[in-house]
Amino acid sequence: MAQKAKAAKLNVFARISKGLSDIRNEMKRVVWPNRTEVINSSVVVIVTLLFFVAFTFIIDSLSSWLFIDLLAKIGR
């Protein structure tokens, strides 16, 4: 409980300094990916993106064709 009271009494600059120190310590713990992992992840993202673009294009084209065809038949 005493630590909470002490932390609450820190001034603005002390809190900012502590926050930056905490950020620095956390960044030291980060495990950064190597070049191969970044390339592999990027390829997966690009392939997935292309798949969903193609899928969306196909579904949109088919639905547009279907609705235009239905509207043409209804309009007769």
Contacts in CASP RR format, 6 or more apart in sequence:
PFRMAT RR
TARGET T0000
AUTHOR 0000-0000-0000
METHOD contacts of the structure
MODEL  1
MAQKAKAAKLNVFARISKGLSDIRNEMKRVVWPNRTEVINSSVVVIVTLL
FFVAFTFIIDSLSSWLFIDLLAKIGR
10 18 0 8 1.000
33 41 0 8 1.000
END
